[in-house]
Structure formats: C-alpha cells, structure tokens
C-alpha cells in the first residue's frame, strides 16, 4: 500500500510539473476525511460529537507563484480554476473551498501570495465524509509554503470560517476539527460550545468500523441542512423566552425541556428532543469505549439513527434501507446514518471477522432494494492533517 502511494505521489509530481512548468519543488500536505461515530446535528447546537478521521483523504501539492492569478487543479474533477488572492470572488465551483481559505487568511494574516496547487486523493466527493473540510484544512496547512505558518487549531478554525462565511454552508465545527486534530487509534470527543476536546481510545477488541455509501450524493448547501439550523434557532428563541436566556440547545436540560415542551410547535419539539438525547448518547458511547462494550455501543448507534430519522427528519429511503439490511447481518452490533444526512453514508460497528460475509451479502441486497450502487470502506481511527 505504501509503495503504491509513493508511486502515485511521484506520478502526481510529474503531472504538476507538466501542468505548471518546472521550478521549485512543491510541498506535499495531507488531510483525512472523517466519519462521525455518533453525535449528529449537535455540533451547531453547542453539543457533543464523537467522530474519527479515516485513512482516505486529500493530498495537496503547493508552491508559491510570482504573480497572480493563483492556479488550482483538481485531479478528481479534472478541472482547473484560478483567482487573484487580493480580490477573491466566489464562483460556485469546487475551488471555492480553496478560495474561502485564502479569503479568511487575508482577513486574519494578510493576503497570501499567489500559488500553484494541485489536489488529488482517494476521498469520495459528496459522500458525507467531509471532502470539503479535508480540502479546506489541507489548504490552510499548505499556506505554510507561502510564508504563513498555520497550526492545527488555526487550520480547523480557518476551514470552518471559510465554509460558513465564504461558501455559505452554515456547518458546525466538527468536520474541520476532526480532520485537523484527529489522532490515530482514537476518536475525538469534542465539545462544540467550548471547543475542548479529548482523544478517546478505540478500545474495542475485534471490532471494525465499516462505512457504507448509499450511492446517493448530496450537497448540504442545497439540502434542508440550513433549514434545520433555523428551526433550532427558533426553538432556542422560544425556550429562552420562557425559562431565561440559553446559549444553545445543548444547555437546555431534560427537565427544562419538559417544562416548555407543551408550548413548542410539534416540529420544534422533535428537533430539541433529538439534540438533548443525542448529547446523552454521546456521553454513554464514551463510557462504552472505556469499558470495551461493543454491544451497548451498537444499541446507541441504532437509537441515534431512529432519532435522526423520526425526530430530526434528515434520513432518507436509501439510508434507512442500508441500515436495515446491515442490522440483519451476523456480527453487526449497530448501524446509523452519519453526517448531515439526506444521502451519503451509514456507519456500522462490526465484528472484524464477519466483514467478508457482510461485503458478500449486503451490496446485492441493497442494489435489489434500491437500484442504487453502493460502495464500502473498512476503516479504523486515523491521524489528522499534516505535512508529508
């Protein structure tokens, strides 16, 4: 595997030189994707999340350029884009994630110089595995090659601001923090209100994490994701008006919610109930990992999926079918949709020895039920973004 990777990197360096011309050697950076084990739609509500980085990710070759425009090329899309770092304008294409990082850096550090950059990798796009956050964070780290030294936390914050303030996706901080700060063999317990985090060992002998993609891509910018945020903001406004000011829904206790529940519209009641109970499930999941209790952790995953489906309304026909088929397989402790929803992936906690049987049976069963073509990734907690 390492030999194959080194061979590809050398091929990409040659492609870089052919596209941009000979010159100084480009620096190489990497940022992983992420999958969230449990704790979805809690991040922008100031709650708890428990994600991990995966081995698949985004590689970026970058070197400074003497004069504008900056030139960017994506191997995955086969598209080139450009911009002037002194006058950055949103274009509505894949390169906005890079432009957005330069836009934020220009505010915080002064306009970076132009560059030549090429990204490639094995992280599927629009799959719910944080391909956008991976590109944002790897770009922020790569600014070090342009004379702007960016550390891991700043890279996470810069990527998050780029997606919110430039791209226009009102996401929480989970994706960028996981991509930037993950540790191999650990999950990241992140408090999205305080931004305190802890690396939690993946203490489950004989267990693997399996990611299954439904074959349904999605763009959260175009989905109901932002609507869910507005619903939570309205619920918080109504609750604060009755029990006193609260910073976010995750600071509302079960008892306080019970006292105001009759006064909330039904849809808002469901949204708040999910947030409160999902935070509790994250805490329980941390305990399961400490105790090595895969069976109970699997149950929590199943409860999370039901809540996201029934209370938060962010699942889909395909996600539900893949979860149901997965739970019918031997050795599967639990399965849930992961990420923003409306398509994308499920994450399953599986006995490692039963994965071949799972991969033999589930794809055909899913195709037969949906007509969609799935793909699967077997993974374990990986490390965060870094210069190679």
C-alpha positions in Angstrom: 0.0 0.0 0.0 2.8 2.4 0.9 4.7 1.6 -2.3 1.6 2.3 -4.3 1.1 5.6 -2.6 4.7 6.6 -3.2 4.4 5.7 -6.8 1.2 7.8 -7.2 2.8 10.8 -5.5 5.7 10.7 -7.9 3.3 10.5 -10.8 1.4 13.5 -9.4 4.6 15.5 -9.0 5.4 14.8 -12.7 1.9 15.8 -13.6 2.3 19.0 -11.6 5.5 19.9 -13.4 3.9 19.2 -16.8 0.9 21.5 -16.0 2.6 24.3 -14.2 6.1 24.1 -15.6 9.5 23.3 -14.0 10.5 25.3 -11.0 10.9 24.9 -7.2 9.7 21.7 -5.7 6.1 21.8 -4.4 5.5 20.8 -0.8 3.1 18.0 -0.1 0.3 18.0 2.5 -2.4 15.6 3.5 -5.8 15.9 5.3 -8.0 12.9 6.0 -11.8 12.6 5.7 -13.9 11.8 8.7 -16.8 9.7 9.8 -18.9 10.5 12.8 -19.5 7.5 15.0 -22.3 9.3 17.0 -23.5 12.8 17.7 -25.0 14.3 14.6 -26.7 17.8 14.3 -25.4 18.5 17.8 -22.3 20.4 16.7 -24.0 23.6 15.6 -26.2 23.3 18.7 -23.2 23.6 21.0 -23.2 19.9 21.8 -21.0 16.8 21.9 -19.7 14.8 18.9 -17.6 11.6 18.7 -16.0 11.4 15.2 -12.8 9.9 13.9 -10.6 10.5 10.9 -10.3 7.8 8.2 -7.3 6.8 6.2 -8.7 8.2 2.9 -8.1 11.9 2.3 -6.9 14.8 0.2 -3.3 15.4 -0.9 -2.2 18.8 -1.9 0.9 19.9 -3.8 1.6 23.6 -3.4 4.3 26.1 -4.2 4.4 30.0 -4.4 3.9 31.8 -7.7 5.5 35.1 -8.6 2.4 36.9 -9.9 -1.4 36.4 -9.9 -3.5 34.6 -10.6 -3.3 31.6 -8.3 -3.8 28.4 -10.3 -5.5 25.4 -8.9 -6.1 21.9 -10.4 -8.2 19.1 -9.1 -7.2 15.6 -10.4 -10.5 14.2 -9.1 -12.7 16.6 -11.1 -10.3 17.3 -13.9 -10.9 21.0 -13.6 -8.6 24.0 -13.3 -9.5 27.2 -11.5 -7.9 30.4 -10.6 -8.2 33.6 -8.6 -6.4 36.7 -7.5 -5.6 36.4 -3.8 -6.1 40.2 -3.5 -9.6 40.2 -4.9 -11.3 36.9 -4.1 -14.7 36.3 -5.6 -17.0 33.3 -5.0 -17.5 31.3 -8.2 -19.8 28.5 -7.1 -17.4 25.7 -8.0 -15.2 23.2 -6.2 -12.4 25.8 -5.9 -14.5 28.0 -3.6 -13.3 25.8 -0.7 -9.7 26.9 -1.5 -10.7 30.5 -2.3 -12.6 30.6 1.0 -9.5 29.7 3.0 -7.5 32.4 1.2 -10.3 34.8 1.9 -10.2 34.1 5.7 -6.4 34.1 5.8 -6.5 37.5 4.1 -8.6 38.8 6.9 -6.5 37.3 9.7 -3.0 37.3 8.3 -3.0 39.5 5.3 -3.4 38.3 1.7 -1.3 35.2 0.9 0.8 35.4 -2.2 -0.5 33.5 -5.3 0.3 29.9 -5.7 0.2 26.9 -7.9 -1.6 23.9 -6.4 -2.8 20.5 -7.3 -5.1 18.3 -5.2 -5.7 14.6 -5.5 -6.6 11.7 -3.3 -9.0 8.8 -2.6 -11.7 10.5 -0.6 -15.1 10.3 -2.4 -16.7 13.6 -3.1 -20.2 14.5 -1.9 -20.3 11.3 0.1 -20.7 12.7 3.6 -17.1 12.0 4.5 -16.0 15.7 4.8 -14.3 16.1 1.5 -14.9 19.8 1.7 -13.4 20.1 5.2 -10.5 18.0 4.1 -9.7 20.3 1.2 -10.2 23.4 3.4 -7.9 22.2 6.2 -5.2 20.9 3.8 -5.2 24.3 2.1 -4.9 26.1 5.4 -1.9 24.0 6.4 -0.3 24.4 2.9 -0.3 28.2 3.4 2.9 27.5 5.4 4.5 27.0 2.0 3.5 30.6 1.2 5.1 32.0 4.3 2.0 31.8 6.6 2.6 29.3 9.3 -0.8 27.8 10.3 -1.1 25.4 13.2 -3.7 22.6 13.6 -6.3 24.6 15.6 -6.0 27.6 13.3 -6.3 25.4 10.3 -9.6 24.0 11.7 -10.9 27.4 12.5 -9.9 28.8 9.2 -11.6 26.0 7.3 -14.8 26.3 9.3 -15.0 30.0 8.8 -14.3 29.5 5.0 -17.2 27.1 4.7 -19.6 29.3 6.7 -18.6 32.8 5.7 -17.5 32.3 2.1 -19.0 29.1 0.7 -22.3 29.7 2.6 -22.7 26.4 4.3 -23.7 27.0 8.0 -22.0 24.0 9.3 -20.7 23.3 12.8 -17.0 22.9 13.7 -16.9 19.1 13.9 -15.7 18.3 10.4 -12.7 20.7 10.4 -11.7 19.9 14.0 -11.7 16.2 13.3 -9.8 16.5 10.0 -7.2 18.7 11.7 -6.8 17.3 15.2 -7.6 13.6 15.0 -5.2 11.0 16.5 -4.6 7.5 15.1 -6.3 4.8 17.1 -8.6 7.3 18.8 -11.9 9.1 18.4 -12.3 12.8 19.1 -14.7 13.8 21.8 -15.4 17.4 21.0 -17.5 19.9 23.0 -18.7 22.2 20.2 -19.5 25.0 22.6 -16.2 25.3 24.4 -14.1 23.6 21.7 -12.5 21.5 24.4 -11.6 18.1 23.1 -10.2 14.7 24.2 -8.8 11.8 22.3 -10.8 8.7 23.3 -9.0 5.3 22.6 -10.9 2.9 20.3 -11.0 0.3 22.9 -13.0 -2.4 21.2 -11.0 -5.6 20.5 -12.1 -7.5 17.4 -14.3 -4.6 16.2 -14.1 -2.6 13.0 -15.8 0.5 11.6 -17.4 0.0 8.3 -18.7 2.9 6.2 -21.3 2.2 3.6 -22.2 4.8 0.9 -25.8 4.7 -0.4 -24.9 5.8 -3.9 -26.8 9.0 -3.3 -24.5 12.0 -3.3 -25.6 15.2 -1.6 -24.8 18.8 -1.2 -25.6 20.2 2.2 -25.7 23.7 0.7 -28.7 22.6 -1.4 -30.3 20.4 1.2 -32.5 21.1 4.2 -29.5 21.4 6.5 -29.7 25.2 6.8 -33.4 24.8 7.5 -32.7 22.5 10.4 -30.4 25.2 11.8 -33.1 27.8 11.5 -35.6 25.5 13.3 -33.2 25.0 16.2 -32.6 28.8 16.4 -36.3 29.4 16.6 -36.7 26.7 19.2 -33.9 28.2 21.3 -35.6 31.7 21.0 -38.9 30.3 22.2 -37.3 28.3 25.1 -35.2 31.3 26.2 -38.3 33.4 26.3 -39.9 31.1 28.8 -37.0 29.9 31.0 -34.4 32.5 30.5 -31.6 33.1 28.1 -29.7 30.0 26.9 -26.6 30.0 24.7 -27.7 27.0 22.7 -30.0 24.0 22.8 -27.3 21.8 24.4 -27.5 23.9 27.6 -31.2 23.1 28.0 -31.7 20.3 30.5 -34.2 17.5 30.1 -36.3 18.9 32.9 -36.3 22.4 31.4 -37.4 20.9 28.0 -40.2 19.0 29.7 -41.5 22.3 31.3 -41.7 24.1 28.0 -42.4 21.2 25.7 -46.2 21.9 25.5 -45.6 25.4 24.3 -43.4 24.4 21.3 -44.8 23.6 17.9 -44.5 19.8 17.2 -41.7 20.1 14.7 -39.6 22.2 17.1 -40.3 19.8 19.9 -38.9 16.9 17.8 -35.7 18.8 16.9 -35.0 19.8 20.5 -35.7 16.2 21.8 -33.1 14.8 19.3 -30.4 17.3 20.4 -30.9 16.7 24.1 -31.0 12.9 23.8 -28.2 12.7 21.2 -25.8 14.5 23.6 -26.6 11.9 26.3 -25.9 9.1 23.8 -22.5 10.6 23.0 -21.7 10.5 26.8 -22.8 6.9 27.0 -20.8 6.0 24.0 -17.6 7.3 25.6 -18.4 5.0 28.5 -18.9 2.1 26.2 -15.5 2.6 24.7 -13.9 2.8 28.1 -15.5 -0.5 29.1 -15.0 -2.2 25.7 -18.7 -2.7 25.4 -19.4 -3.0 21.7 -22.9 -4.4 22.1 -24.2 -1.4 24.1 -22.4 1.0 21.8 -24.1 -0.7 18.8 -27.5 -0.2 20.5 -26.7 3.5 20.9 -25.9 3.8 17.2 -29.3 2.3 16.4 -31.1 4.7 18.7 -29.3 7.6 17.1 -30.4 6.5 13.7 -34.0 6.3 14.8 -33.8 9.7 16.3 -32.3 11.3 13.2 -34.9 9.6 11.1 -38.0 10.2 13.2 -37.3 13.4 15.2 -34.8 15.3 13.1 -36.0 14.3 9.7 -32.6 14.0 8.0 -32.5 10.4 6.9 -33.6 9.1 3.5 -35.1 6.0 2.0 -31.7 4.7 0.9 -30.1 5.4 4.3 -32.9 3.6 6.1 -32.7 0.6 3.7 -28.9 0.2 4.1 -29.2 0.5 7.9 -32.0 -2.1 8.0 -30.0 -4.6 5.7 -26.9 -4.0 7.7 -28.6 -4.8 11.0 -29.8 -8.1 9.5 -26.2 -9.3 9.1 -24.3 -11.5 11.5 -21.7 -9.7 13.5 -23.2 -6.2 13.2 -23.6 -4.6 16.6 -25.2 -1.3 15.3 -25.6 0.9 12.3 -26.7 4.5 11.8 -26.7 7.3 9.2 -23.7 9.5 9.7 -23.1 13.2 8.8 -25.6 15.7 7.7 -28.0 13.2 6.1 -30.2 13.5 3.0 -27.9 10.9 1.3 -24.4 9.9 1.9 -23.3 7.2 4.3 -24.1 4.9 7.1 -21.5 3.8 9.7 -21.6 0.3 11.2 -19.9 -1.2 14.1 -19.0 -4.7 13.0 -17.1 -7.8 14.3 -14.0 -7.8 12.2 -14.1 -11.4 11.3 -17.6 -11.1 9.8 -16.8 -8.3 7.4 -16.1 -10.6 4.4 -19.6 -12.1 4.9 -21.1 -8.6 5.2 -19.4 -7.4 1.9 -20.6 -10.6 0.1 -24.3 -10.2 1.0 -25.1 -6.5 1.6 -24.2 -4.9 -1.7 -26.5 -7.2 -3.7 -29.3 -6.9 -1.2 -29.1 -3.1 -1.3 -29.0 -2.9 -5.1 -32.0 -5.1 -5.2 -34.0 -2.9 -2.8 -33.0 0.5 -4.2 -31.4 0.2 -7.7 -28.5 2.1 -6.3 -24.8 1.2 -6.5 -23.2 1.3 -3.0 -19.6 1.2 -2.0 -18.0 0.3 1.3 -14.9 1.3 3.3 -13.5 -0.7 6.2 -11.6 1.7 8.4 -10.1 2.4 11.8 -9.4 5.7 13.5 -6.6 7.5 11.6 -4.4 10.6 12.2 -5.1 14.2 11.4 -3.8 16.6 8.7 -0.1 17.0 8.3 2.8 18.0 6.0 4.3 14.9 4.4 
